[in-house]
Each structure stands twice: as C-alpha cells, then as structure tokens.
Amino acid sequence: MSDNQSTGRKLPRRKTCERYGVVDRTISRWERDPDLNFPKPTIINGRKYDDEDQLTAWDRANSAKLRTSARREVA
C-alpha cells in the first residue's frame, strides 16, 4: 500500500491506548490540549473510535518533537 492510500480502519479506544501505552484518561487529555492537535475520535453508540490514518499522520507530525523531548529527558 502506498503512503497516500487510506486504510479506513477505526480503532476502538482500547486499541488506541495500547498503541501508545497509556490509559484512556491520558488520550482524553491529549484531545483537550490544542497544542498537541491530537485527532478527534468518531463516536458511535457512545463509544470512541480513532481513525488509524489520522493517528499515523499525527505520529509522523510529532515524531521529531518526541525524539527531541526524549533526548532532553536523558541528558
């Protein structure tokens, strides 16, 4: 699959938490922080689902920031 093709997959919030190694409350805080620009979920029958493509795009956009901050913590 090329980089510009959409998978269309929606991850249940539990899977998003597993992906990042955090609890649901942390993801909720990320959503409220405008500086993070974390993708908003789709809510279906009261349950949150995250678009896998949006998460991947967010990961790419923030990878440089995460590496820089990790280096500061180690130093």
Secondary structure, DSSP 8 states (H G I E B T S, - for coil): --TT-----EEEHHHHHHHHT--HHHHHHHHH-TTTT----EEETTEEEEEHHHHHHHHHHHHHHHHHHHHHHH-
